[in-house]
């Protein structure tokens, strides 16, 4: 498996095509930033396969747990004080954006890998997010180590919703 070998993958997520790697390995995460031409001051989204996996990396309140168990739309939650993740996926305010994947392929991939993976849109920084595999820039395709041969004809128009859990436990909607 490419992820075990510290490789960068291009894969379909439950939202858009993403660049992915082991979210616990700082060196391989650096490769993602380099491919995207993005500064490390802009944190990345991390995907997990389940609530059980999520709890290994962040504290989850009962309210958020209830929300996660009932939400149907892909939703990324920004949590305070993560642990066990690469420092370059954690924002300067000590938060991390994590989404429990709903896509069956992604869930199985992460579960088999046994660790969270990075998910960032498959584009050069400040370029439009590709809505389909066909819109991914050739330079991205050439720089990844492995391309998942699945859903390459699918079009995705919507990124995930984003909610931030504040220090006081309240939630702020960042993107609907």
C-alpha positions as CSV (number, residue, x, y, z in Angstrom):
1,X,0.0,0.0,0.0
2,X,1.4,3.4,-1.0
3,X,0.5,5.1,2.3
4,X,2.6,2.6,4.3
5,X,5.5,3.3,2.0
6,X,5.2,7.1,2.8
7,X,3.9,7.9,-0.7
8,X,1.5,10.6,-1.8
9,X,-1.8,9.4,-3.3
10,X,-4.4,11.1,-5.4
11,X,-7.8,9.8,-4.5
12,X,-11.5,10.5,-4.6
13,X,-13.0,11.6,-1.2
14,X,-16.5,12.1,-0.1
15,X,-16.2,15.6,-1.4
16,X,-13.6,16.3,-4.1
17,X,-10.4,14.6,-5.4
18,X,-7.7,14.9,-2.8
19,X,-4.0,14.6,-2.3
20,X,-3.4,12.3,0.7
21,X,-0.7,10.8,2.9
22,X,0.0,9.6,6.4
23,X,-1.3,12.5,8.6
24,X,1.1,11.4,11.5
25,X,4.3,11.7,9.5
26,X,5.7,15.2,9.2
27,X,8.2,14.4,6.4
28,X,5.6,13.0,4.0
29,X,3.1,15.8,4.8
30,X,5.9,18.3,3.7
31,X,5.7,16.6,0.3
32,X,2.0,17.6,0.0
33,X,2.8,21.2,0.7
34,X,5.5,21.1,-1.9
35,X,3.2,19.6,-4.6
36,X,0.6,22.2,-3.9
37,X,3.0,25.1,-3.6
38,X,1.4,26.0,-0.3
39,X,3.0,27.3,2.9
40,X,2.9,25.2,6.0
41,X,1.2,28.0,7.8
42,X,-2.1,26.9,6.1
43,X,-3.1,23.7,7.8
44,X,-4.6,20.7,6.1
45,X,-7.7,18.6,6.6
46,X,-7.3,15.1,8.1
47,X,-9.6,12.2,7.4
48,X,-10.5,9.4,9.9
49,X,-12.6,6.3,9.3
50,X,-14.7,6.4,12.5
51,X,-15.5,8.1,15.7
52,X,-13.3,5.5,17.5
53,X,-10.3,6.7,15.4
54,X,-11.2,10.3,15.9
55,X,-11.1,9.9,19.7
56,X,-7.4,8.8,19.5
57,X,-6.4,12.3,18.2
58,X,-8.9,14.8,19.8
59,X,-11.3,15.2,22.7
60,X,-14.9,14.9,21.5
61,X,-17.8,16.4,23.6
62,X,-21.1,14.6,23.9
63,X,-22.8,17.4,21.8
64,X,-20.3,17.0,19.0
65,X,-20.5,13.2,19.2
66,X,-24.3,13.4,18.9
67,X,-23.9,15.8,15.9
68,X,-21.4,13.5,14.2
69,X,-23.6,10.5,14.6
70,X,-26.6,12.2,12.9
71,X,-25.1,14.4,10.2
72,X,-25.5,13.3,6.6
73,X,-23.5,15.9,4.8
74,X,-19.7,15.6,4.8
75,X,-18.7,17.9,7.7
76,X,-15.2,18.9,8.8
77,X,-14.8,19.8,12.4
78,X,-12.0,22.0,13.8
79,X,-10.9,20.6,17.2
80,X,-8.8,22.1,19.9
81,X,-5.6,20.5,21.2
82,X,-4.9,17.5,18.9
83,X,-2.4,14.8,19.8
84,X,-0.5,12.2,17.8
85,X,-0.7,14.0,14.4
86,X,2.2,15.5,12.4
87,X,2.9,19.1,13.6
88,X,2.4,20.4,10.1
89,X,-1.2,19.4,9.9
90,X,-1.9,21.3,13.1
91,X,-2.7,25.1,12.8
92,X,-0.7,27.7,14.7
93,X,-3.6,28.0,17.2
94,X,-3.2,24.3,18.1
95,X,-6.3,23.2,16.2
96,X,-6.8,20.6,13.6
97,X,-9.6,20.1,11.0
98,X,-10.8,16.5,10.9
99,X,-13.6,14.8,9.0
100,X,-15.0,11.3,9.5
101,X,-15.4,10.1,5.9
102,X,-18.7,8.9,4.6
103,X,-17.4,7.5,1.3
104,X,-17.1,3.7,1.5
105,X,-13.8,3.6,-0.4
106,X,-12.2,6.2,1.8
107,X,-13.4,4.6,5.0
108,X,-12.0,1.2,4.0
109,X,-8.7,2.8,2.9
110,X,-8.2,4.6,6.2
111,X,-9.3,1.6,8.2
112,X,-6.9,-0.7,6.4
113,X,-4.1,1.9,6.8
114,X,-4.9,2.2,10.5
115,X,-4.1,5.9,10.8
116,X,-5.6,9.2,9.7
117,X,-4.7,10.5,6.2
118,X,-4.4,14.0,4.9
119,X,-7.0,15.3,2.6
120,X,-6.4,18.5,0.6
121,X,-7.9,19.4,-2.7
122,X,-5.9,18.2,-5.7
123,X,-4.9,21.6,-7.0
124,X,-2.0,24.1,-6.9
125,X,-2.5,26.6,-4.0
126,X,-4.8,29.5,-5.0
127,X,-6.0,27.7,-8.1
128,X,-9.6,26.5,-8.4
129,X,-10.5,23.2,-6.8
130,X,-11.0,20.6,-9.5
131,X,-14.6,19.3,-9.6
132,X,-13.6,16.2,-11.5
133,X,-10.5,14.0,-12.2
134,X,-10.3,15.5,-15.7
135,X,-9.9,19.0,-14.2
136,X,-6.8,18.1,-12.1
137,X,-3.7,19.9,-13.4
138,X,-1.1,17.6,-15.2
139,X,1.6,18.9,-12.8
140,X,-0.3,17.4,-9.9
141,X,-0.8,14.1,-11.7
142,X,2.9,13.9,-12.5
143,X,4.0,14.6,-8.9
144,X,1.9,12.1,-7.0
145,X,3.2,8.5,-6.4
146,X,-0.1,6.7,-6.9
147,X,-3.5,7.6,-8.5
148,X,-6.5,5.7,-7.3
149,X,-8.4,4.3,-10.3
150,X,-11.9,4.9,-9.0
151,X,-14.7,7.4,-9.7
152,X,-12.7,9.2,-12.4
153,X,-15.9,10.1,-14.2
154,X,-17.6,11.5,-11.1
155,X,-18.1,15.3,-10.7
156,X,-18.2,16.9,-7.2
157,X,-19.4,20.4,-6.7
158,X,-19.5,20.8,-3.0
159,X,-16.7,20.8,-0.4
160,X,-17.5,19.8,3.1
161,X,-19.2,22.0,5.7
162,X,-16.8,23.3,8.3
163,X,-17.5,23.8,12.0
164,X,-15.1,25.1,14.6
165,X,-15.2,24.0,18.2
166,X,-14.2,27.0,20.3
167,X,-12.2,26.8,23.5
168,X,-15.4,27.3,25.5
169,X,-17.0,24.3,23.8
170,X,-19.4,26.3,21.6
171,X,-19.5,25.7,17.8
172,X,-19.0,28.2,15.0
173,X,-20.1,27.5,11.5
174,X,-17.2,28.4,9.1
175,X,-18.7,27.1,5.9
176,X,-22.2,25.7,5.3
